[in-house]
Amino acid sequence: MKETATFYHAGCPVCIEAERQVAAALDPQRFDVQVVHLGEQRGLLAQARAAGVKSVPALVLGGLPFHINHGADLSALG
């Protein structure tokens, strides 16, 4: 069974590059990668917060948030 990896971002250049470099590098045979653009999907902010995401871009893998660079605080998104 595949593990879910959720990549949260806000669409900024840092986030887009992180998506291109990090999320796309995950093995699709091992991970079901979900990309969530919080700038467009604001209804998922609570989900991101509950997963421990403090800023974007971030990858939640194995239930742990990994913050990549510092593009924007979630508080700035809503």
N, C-alpha and C positions, 0 to 999 in steps of 0.2 A: 504494500500500500504506500502511496506517495505521501510525503509530508507537505503541508501547506507552508509556503513562504509568502508573506505579504509585504509588498514594497509600497510605502506611503510617500507621496511627494506633493508639491504644490505647483508644479509647472515652471518653476524658475530655471534658469540655465544650469545651476548647480544640480538641481534635482533631475533634470533631463539627462545630463551627462552621467549622473550616478545610476539612473535607470539603465542607460545604454551600457555602462561598464559592469555594474554589479548584478542587477536583476537578470540581465540577459546572459550572464555567465553561469547561472545556476543550471545544473543538469536537469533537463526536463523529464528524464526517466526517473529521477529521484524526487523532484519537487514539483508541486502544482503551484506555479507562481501567479499570484494575483497582484495586479498593479492598481493602486487606489490614488487617484488624483484628487486630493482634498480641496483644491481650488474649485473643482467642478462637482465634487461629491461631498459637499459640506455635511450632509446627513450622516456621514461615516466618521465624523470627528470624535464622537463619543466612543466608537469602536476603537479608534486609534489610541485615545487616552486610556481606555480600559486595558489595552495591550501594553501600556507603559511608554508609549511614544511621547516624547517631550518636544521634539523638533523634527523637521523634515529636511532632507531625505532620511528615511529610516527603513530598515528591513527587520521584520519580525520573523524570527526563525526559531522553531522549537520552543515557542512561548516566550522568547527573550527578544527585546528590542535592541537592535544595533543601530546606533546613530552614526550617519555617514556625513562628515563635514557638518556645517551648521548653516542651512539655508534660511529657515524661518522657524520661530517658535509656534507651537500650535495655537497659543493665545492670539497670535496675529491673524490667524485664519478664522477665528470665530469663537 
